[in-house]
Amino acid sequence: MTVPAGMAALFICSLTVPHAVDDGGIVFGAGYLALTAIHAVGCRLFADTASRRAILRILPFNLGAAELILAAGWTHGARDCVTALSDRLAAGRRMPIAVAGSSR
C-alpha cells in the first residue's frame, strides 16, 4: 500500500511544481511531507537492515526540509530564505547565515 500512496503524493508534488513559489506552495509542501513520511514508513517496513538504518539516519534532514518547504508555502516575504535553507538542509550542508543589515 505504500507504493500507491507514495505515487499519489509524488503526483500531487508534480502537479504543483509550476505553482510551488506562487499559490501552490502549501499543497507542494504537504505533498512533499507526505512523500517523505510514506517513504520512511515503506523503508521501515520492507527494507533490509542496512537500507533501513541509512534511511532512518537521513530521515530527520528530509523531514526538516519538508517542514521548511511547507513553511515557505505559508510565508511570502521570507520564501527565498526558507527555500534556500531547506535546500541546504536537504543536501546536508552547512550554510552561513547572513543577518539583515550586516556589513560582512
N, C-alpha and C positions, 0 to 999 in steps of 0.2 A: 504493500500500500504506500510505502514511502516514495517509490518511483513515480507513480501518477501525481502524488501530492507535490513532489519536487518539480515535476514538469509543469504543473499548473502555476506554481509560484514563479518559475522562470518565465513562463508565458506572460504573466502579469508584468514582470520586470521588462520584458522585451517590448511589450506594447506601450509602456510608459517612458521608455528611454528618450524619445524625441521631446517629451514634455517634462523630463525629470528636473530641469532647472527652472521651469515655469510653474504651472499649476499642478503638475502631476508628481511633485516631489514626495508628497506623503504616501501616495499609492506605490511609487517606486521603492521608497524606504520600507514600507510594510511588506512588499513582495520580497525584497532582499532579506529582510529579517526572517520572514517565513522560510525562505530558501535555505538560509544558514541553519536555522533550527531543525528543519527537516533533514538536511544533510548530516547534521550531528547525530540525530536520532537514528538515521539509517546506518551510519557507520558504527554507532554504539551497538546496534542490534545484529548487524550482519557482517561486519568486517573482522579480519583476523586480529590477533593481539597487537602486532606491531603497527598495523594501519590504525587501529583504534587508538593506540597511545599517541600516534602522530597527530591525528585529527583532534583529539582532546587537548593536546598541547597547544595547538593554534586556535582552538575554539574561543578563548577569551578575546583574542585580537579580532577574529571575524565578527563576534557579537558586538564588540565595541565599535567596529567600523559600521556595522549595520545600524546601531543606535545613533551614531553620528550622522549617517545619511538620512535616517528618519528625522532627526532633529533639524537637519538642514531643510527638510521639506516644510517645517513649521516656521522657520525664520526667513527673513527676507534680507536684512542688512548684513547679516553675518554668514550668508550662504557660502561665499567663496572661502572664507576662513574654515568653516566647519567641513566643507568638502575637501579642502586641502589636508586638513588634519585627519580625516577619515581615510584618505588615500595613503597617507604616511603610516597610519596605524595598520591598515590592511597589508601594507608592504613590510611591516615590522621594522621600520626605520625610525630613527630619531630625527626630529625637525627642530631647528632653532625657533624659539617663539619671539616674534617681533612685537614690541609694545608700541601702541599708537603714540606718536609724538616723540619717539626715541630717536636720537641722532646717530645711533650706532649703525 
